[in-house]
Amino acid sequence: MTCTERKIAAVSPELQVRALPPGTVDHRVGMWHERLGLGTSAVPLMNLYQGEHWVQTRLLLETARAAGFSPRLWVASAGLGLQPASASFPAYAATFSPRHHDTVAPTGVDRRLWWKALGRRMGTPRLADLGGRRSVLLVLSEGYANVLEGEVRELAGTGDEVVLVGGAGDVEGIHRIRADGSLRSALGGTMTGLNARMASAWLSRCADGRLISPTTKGVWTRWVNRVRIEERHNRVPMTDAQVKSYIGKAVLDHPGSSRTRLHRMLRDSGKACEQKRFAQLFAEMMGEQ
């Protein structure tokens, strides 16, 4: 699973990526690693994260057990690398979202370099190490899937049973379940927790003690075809001034939230603002241009 932006404790300034000085990726990763070691009040990752996505992650473990699996949860984190959920760390702020204040790098190439360098510093395993005659269920957003693309392909080459929920594209050797907003009505919740809910729905249909089987694929396809509802929104248009006013208030009410999350919150409230336009107005409000 990917980590979440929301944490149970406030993040100290030195554990916010925005506080790192400019430099090469390796230099910044080295400084970040040192700061993590100086952090206090470490909390098990299972208890550190908050929000709908993480609530659904906890429920996903229960669903896996009910389906006959003995799950081990690992967290993919821009600030920690690949970690078991039992590992303890202080609250931190790091993300792969390119326009966020705490993005680890502005480009896709540098975000991949950060992930590799962080893994070396932290001594964390690669995704392929989680396989080895074990089934692997990956629940990844598009952003994380892009950064971990090389490791996902490496895992696919192990021959293990691998299911990817979400992701950025199909990978040969992996059964991918694309994020599907038309299932939100059947699954409940918001788009934030959709991938985790879809993963639970898949696990609840697993047959014969396997993560992938013809029976499960058939049951899943028939269920999706039966419950899929294409959502149509009659959102209220907003002027530039209204959007900027919303951004100013939302940034104060939800500190540390990414532009993408604020845009999603705006749309969920029934208001309309095209993504590119919202990004431009957000940049103006945040003084990035």
Solvent accessible surface area in square Angstrom, and as a share of the most:
residue,aa,sasa,rsa
1,M,21,0.09
2,T,10,0.06
3,C,18,0.11
4,T,16,0.09
5,E,75,0.34
6,R,116,0.42
7,K,25,0.11
8,I,90,0.46
9,A,51,0.40
10,A,101,0.78
11,V,36,0.21
12,S,40,0.26
13,P,96,0.61
14,E,86,0.38
15,L,3,0.01
16,Q,40,0.18
17,V,2,0.01
18,R,115,0.42
19,A,44,0.34
20,L,11,0.06
21,P,51,0.32
22,P,124,0.78
23,G,49,0.47
24,T,94,0.55
25,V,26,0.15
26,D,83,0.43
27,H,95,0.42
28,R,41,0.15
29,V,0,0.00
30,G,7,0.06
31,M,49,0.22
32,W,0,0.00
33,H,64,0.29
34,E,115,0.52
35,R,50,0.18
36,L,11,0.06
37,G,67,0.64
38,L,144,0.72
39,G,25,0.24
40,T,107,0.62
41,S,94,0.60
42,A,60,0.46
43,V,31,0.18
44,P,52,0.33
45,L,0,0.00
46,M,43,0.19
47,N,69,0.36
48,L,0,0.00
49,Y,6,0.02
50,Q,66,0.30
51,G,17,0.17
52,E,44,0.20
53,H,23,0.10
54,W,2,0.01
55,V,82,0.47
56,Q,16,0.07
57,T,0,0.00
58,R,97,0.36
59,L,78,0.39
60,L,11,0.06
61,L,22,0.11
62,E,102,0.46
63,T,30,0.17
64,A,7,0.06
65,R,135,0.49
66,A,93,0.72
67,A,27,0.21
68,G,65,0.62
69,F,42,0.18
70,S,109,0.70
71,P,38,0.24
72,R,162,0.59
73,L,27,0.14
74,W,45,0.16
75,V,0,0.00
76,A,3,0.02
77,S,0,0.00
78,A,0,0.00
79,G,0,0.00
80,L,0,0.00
81,G,1,0.01
82,L,5,0.02
83,Q,16,0.07
84,P,43,0.27
85,A,6,0.04
86,S,91,0.59
87,A,24,0.18
88,S,55,0.36
89,F,32,0.13
90,P,11,0.07
91,A,9,0.07
92,Y,1,0.00
93,A,20,0.15
94,A,13,0.10
95,T,25,0.14
96,F,8,0.03
97,S,39,0.25
98,P,62,0.39
99,R,125,0.46
100,H,19,0.08
101,H,86,0.38
102,D,2,0.01
103,T,23,0.13
104,V,3,0.02
105,A,6,0.05
106,P,98,0.61
107,T,65,0.38
108,G,26,0.25
109,V,98,0.56
110,D,44,0.23
111,R,35,0.13
112,R,85,0.31
113,L,86,0.43
114,W,1,0.00
115,W,12,0.04
116,K,109,0.46
117,A,4,0.03
118,L,0,0.00
119,G,17,0.16
120,R,164,0.60
121,R,124,0.45
122,M,39,0.18
123,G,66,0.63
124,T,25,0.15
125,P,45,0.28
126,R,97,0.35
127,L,4,0.02
128,A,18,0.14
129,D,87,0.45
130,L,26,0.13
131,G,2,0.02
132,G,52,0.50
133,R,243,0.89
134,R,117,0.43
135,S,49,0.32
136,V,12,0.07
137,L,43,0.22
138,L,11,0.05
139,V,3,0.02
140,L,5,0.02
141,S,47,0.31
142,E,112,0.50
143,G,38,0.36
144,Y,22,0.08
145,A,8,0.06
146,N,61,0.31
147,V,9,0.05
148,L,2,0.01
149,E,68,0.30
150,G,49,0.47
151,E,15,0.07
152,V,4,0.03
153,R,124,0.45
154,E,74,0.33
155,L,0,0.00
156,A,15,0.11
157,G,69,0.66
158,T,63,0.37
159,G,72,0.69
160,D,23,0.12
161,E,46,0.21
162,V,1,0.01
163,V,0,0.00
164,L,3,0.02
165,V,0,0.00
166,G,3,0.02
167,G,9,0.09
168,A,47,0.37
169,G,29,0.28
170,D,89,0.46
171,V,16,0.09
172,E,166,0.74
173,G,55,0.53
174,I,17,0.09
175,H,51,0.23
176,R,49,0.18
177,I,11,0.06
178,R,149,0.54
179,A,59,0.46
180,D,28,0.14
181,G,29,0.28
182,S,5,0.03
183,L,2,0.01
184,R,67,0.25
185,S,64,0.41
186,A,51,0.39
187,L,34,0.17
188,G,29,0.28
189,G,33,0.32
190,T,58,0.33
191,M,86,0.38
192,T,62,0.36
193,G,0,0.00
194,L,3,0.02
195,N,27,0.14
196,A,0,0.00
197,R,49,0.18
198,M,1,0.00
199,A,0,0.00
200,S,19,0.12
201,A,9,0.07
202,W,1,0.00
203,L,6,0.03
204,S,71,0.46
205,R,59,0.22
206,C,21,0.13
207,A,25,0.20
208,D,117,0.61
209,G,57,0.55
210,R,112,0.41
211,L,4,0.02
212,I,27,0.14
213,S,3,0.02
214,P,107,0.67
215,T,74,0.43
216,T,0,0.00
217,K,84,0.36
218,G,21,0.21
219,V,51,0.29
220,W,24,0.08
221,T,71,0.41
222,R,151,0.55
223,W,24,0.08
224,V,12,0.07
225,N,101,0.52
226,R,173,0.63
227,V,31,0.18
228,R,104,0.38
229,I,97,0.49
230,E,112,0.50
231,E,55,0.25
232,R,209,0.76
233,H,93,0.42
234,N,156,0.80
235,R,49,0.18
236,V,86,0.50
237,P,107,0.67
238,M,26,0.12
239,T,80,0.46
240,D,72,0.37
241,A,75,0.58
242,Q,95,0.42
243,V,0,0.00
244,K,62,0.26
245,S,78,0.50
246,Y,50,0.19
247,I,0,0.00
248,G,24,0.23
249,K,134,0.57
250,A,6,0.04
251,V,42,0.24
252,L,143,0.71
253,D,77,0.40
254,H,63,0.28
255,P,110,0.69
256,G,33,0.32
257,S,15,0.10
258,S,15,0.10
259,R,17,0.06
260,T,64,0.37
261,R,57,0.21
262,L,1,0.01
263,H,15,0.07
264,R,69,0.25
265,M,51,0.23
266,L,2,0.01
267,R,87,0.32
268,D,89,0.46
269,S,75,0.49
270,G,30,0.28
271,K,75,0.32
272,A,29,0.23
273,C,4,0.02
274,E,104,0.47
275,Q,104,0.46
276,K,159,0.67
277,R,77,0.28
278,F,0,0.00
279,A,17,0.13
280,Q,80,0.35
281,L,8,0.04
282,F,10,0.04
283,A,11,0.09
284,E,74,0.33
285,M,78,0.35
286,M,52,0.23
287,G,60,0.58
288,E,84,0.38
289,Q,155,0.69
